[in-house]
Amino acid sequence: MVTLGVGSPKKDRVLIVGAGPVGLVAALRLARAGIAVTVLEKAEALHSEPRASTFHAPTLELLDTLGLTARLHELGRPSPLWQYRIYETGEAAIFDYGLIADQTRYPYRLQCEQFNLVTLAAAALEKEAPGSLIFGADVSEVSQTTNNVSATFIRDDKTEIITGAWLIAADGATSAIRTKLGVGFKGETYPAVSFTVGTPFAFHEHMPAMLGVNYFWSDFGPFSMFHTRFMWRVGWSPPPDSLDEDTLSDGIVQAKLAKICPAGAPFSLMTARLYRVHKRVAETFNIGRILLAGDAAHLNSPAGGFGMNGGVQDVFNLTTKLIAIAEGAPAEALFDRYTRQRRSAAIDDIHSTSDANYRRHRESDPAKRREALRDMQAIIADPDKHRAFLMDNALINSYRRSEAVA
């Protein structure tokens, strides 16, 4: 067994478990503030799946303080307009982020694959703190005393222990750390699974009135279409009784895409991912010297693109507190406030808005769909309601409210 982190400055380091966007952004921000960090990642390399693809305005503003937002724009595609549309008739409700241009420098959704942020943040971290990201590190145990926290991990069939002052669990939806600590994670699993594929086919050249973000209702089921710089990402839920292997089969995928746009068949596929959708929140985000963030702390429907954004906003809030603690501020009070602020954001804003989006988009009754469409058109027709709707769906209100929680 190898023991790391004995003595200064390692006794003050922050351990971070998980090298996704949440863990890497936390590490980079702390490193830039002069705080030692070590990131432990179970995988042997950075995750290359597209996963999330929406960056909202507050997230872009925060990432700009790390010098990442300009590069994300080079790799992504801004979408100032987004819509709900009935596929067969073309009736639509089109929302315009230009109405809140006085509230943010980024009045749009930036459609850019999550792995771009992961890659950029990892490169910046390596420049700032070389060797701080450790791959192939499977954390098996965590423990803490009044003075420090330790993580035991297995790497290359050897057991190692690293010690630090604090530990951020950014190890995702199935967080081993949250589970080992026995933190409750109550909520629900939605009955329908979600499936997303990526294709370079130019749907916008063959389908009328396409925007960068589109939520369709159709007679053959609801689906979404997001345009990033290098692909269209198309998502839908397979029938409830579908086997995963059938959903992933090329024949079924090609048939679904051909219904959406026959001109593209057969489609070249760049990505395909099937995942379960949850709405859950941890009972607390702070347990002594261990802090939960991102999917380890809360899960929500992907409708609206709030998951990654909420996680990045978590760690900006948390790292601000860790930086203050390094300068002498009291830890316990700040961490309790972190839980109050970010747990309220998850429950009161992210869960409520994403759940409403999820249920609206998956409505199967044609009459209720038209009612929902009329309701959204009425919101758009009223400038004040339109602005308020956009402020909620851009997570601007959520971020501001959470920061104001005492």
C-alpha positions, -999 to +999 in steps of 0.1 A: +000+000+000+013+034-010+003+065+011+003+099-005-004+133+009+016+132+041+028+167+052+026+201+037+013+212+012-007+180+005-025+183+039-043+213+024-051+198-009-086+192-022-093+157-035-118+155-063-133+122-074-145+122-110-130+139-141-162+149-158-171+186-164-180+192-127-149+177-112-125+192-138-140+227-135-137+225-097-101+214-100-092+241-124-108+269-104-091+258-072-057+254-089-060+289-104-066+301-068-033+284-057-050+255-039-034+221-045-058+195-061-058+159-071-084+145-094-091+107-092-108+093-123-118+056-125-116+055-163-083+052-182-090+083-202-113+113-205-149+104-214-155+110-251-193+106-253-211+138-263-236+135-233-249+170-225-249+195-253-265+227-239-247+255-222-269+282-206-260+318-200-250+317-163-227+287-170-211+305-200-205+336-178-189+315-150-167+295-175-156+328-191-138+336-158-116+305-165-110+315-201-131+286-215-161+302-230-145+316-261-131+282-271-165+266-264-180+290-289-155+280-315-166+244-310-203+250-306-233+267-322-253+295-305-291+291-307-309+323-299-343+308-309-359+275-299-393+260-305-420+235-298-435+224-331-462+200-343-444+179-369-474+172-392-489+208-393-459+230-386-477+249-359-451+263-335-443+283-304-409+300-309-390+315-280-365+343-285-336+347-261-330+381-276-357+394-252-333+389-223-302+404-239-302+430-212-297+403-186-267+384-200-239+386-224-250+353-238-287+355-248-289+321-263-283+284-257-248+273-269-251+238-284-218+222-278-210+187-267-200+182-231-167+164-240-155+197-254-156+213-219-140+182-204-111+183-229-106+221-225-107+220-187-083+190-185-058+207-208-060+239-187-056+219-155-026+201-168-010+234-176-019+249-142-012+218-121+008+192-140+001+156-130-029+165-108-053+143-128-048+106-121-066+081-144-074+044-136-079+054-099-109+034-086-119+049-052-129+021-029-131+039+005-132+073+019-127+083+056-123+115+075-112+129+108-116+163+123-084+174+104-084+157+071-101+133+046-085+103+029-094+084-002-083+048-008-081+038-044-069+010-066-046+017-095-027-009-115-037-035-090-021-016-062-039+001-033-030+037-026-042+062-001-042+100-006-050+125+021-063+161+018-082+187+036-115+183+017-130+160-009-154+168-037-175+138-049-182+145-085-185+109-094-218+110-112-253+096-109-242+063-094-218+080-070-199+054-050-190+080-024-226+091-018-235+055-015-207+047+009-216+076+031-252+064+033-266+097+020-303+094+011-311+100-026-348+102-028-369+108-059-383+090-088-372+072-120-393+083-150-410+053-167-396+061-202-359+057-211-343+082-234-323+075-265-301+100-284-281+096-317-258+120-334-256+122-372-238+147-396-268+147-419-280+183-427-316+181-415-319+219-418-315+216-456-344+192-459-369+202-431-386+236-431-383+261-403-356+243-383-339+261-355-309+252-334-332+237-307-364+219-316-389+199-296-414+181-319-447+165-312-456+139-339-481+111-346-451+087-342-440+100-309-422+131-295-386+138-304-360+165-301-334+178-325-304+199-314-278+213-339-243+214-326-214+225-348-205+191-361-238+171-359-275+170-353-284+152-321-318+135-323-335+122-292-367+102-284-381+076-260-386+041-273-419+022-265-421+012-228-418-025-234-387-022-258-356-042-251-324-021-249-308-042-276-337-035-300-337+002-293-300+003-302-303-018-333-294-001-365-327-011-382-349+005-356-328+036-354-327+040-392-365+035-394-371+062-368-348+087-384-364+080-418-398+089-405-384+122-394-366+129-427-368+103-454-342+122-475-314+112-451-318+075-452-296+056-446-281+079-420-245+079-409-244+076-371-217+092-350-230+085-316-258+065-298-267+065-262-295+050-241-301+062-206-326+062-177-341+095-165-343+103-128-355+131-106-336+128-073-317+149-048-293+140-020-306+147+015-275+168+021-246+180-001-220+183+028-209+155+052-181+168+073-151+173+049-168+156+020-190+176-005-213+163-032-217+181-065-233+176-099-251+143-106-237+129-074-259+155-056-289+158-079-305+143-110-331+157-133-348+152-166-326+163-195-355+183-209-341+218-211-304+209-207-301+217-170-280+188-156-245+198-166-253+234-161-265+228-126-234+208-118-210+235-130-229+261-111-226+239-080-189+238-081-184+275-088-205+281-056-185+254-037-151+265-049-158+301-039-164+288-004-133+265-004-112+295-015-126+316+014-119+287+038-083+285+026-081+322+036-095+315+071-133+316+068-152+291+090-159+259+070-189+244+086-212+274+082-201+279+045-207+242+037-241+243+053-249+273+032-237+255+001-262+227+007-290+253+013-282+272-018-276+244-043-301+220-029-328+247-032-317+254-068-320+217-076-355+213-060-372+246-065-358+254-100-340+227-119-364+199-109-396+219-113-387+234-147-371+203-162-401+181-150-426+205-166-406+205-198-404+167-197-441+161-192-451+188-217-429+173-244-440+137-238-478+145-238-494+119-260-530+133-261-533+155-293-559+177-276-536+183-246-507+190-270-526+217-287-536+231-254-500+232-243-490+248-277-517+275-272-505+281-237-469+287-249-480+309-278-499+330-252-467+333-231-448+344-262-474+370-270-470+386-236-435+402-234-433+400-196-444+364-195-420+356-224-391+371-205-399+353-173-402+320-191-368+326-207-352+336-175-364+304-159-353+282-188-319+298-191-314+291-154-307+328-148-334+331-121-323+298-106-286+309-103-295+343-089-320+329-064-296+303-051-268+328-046-292+349-025-300+321-001-286+329+033 
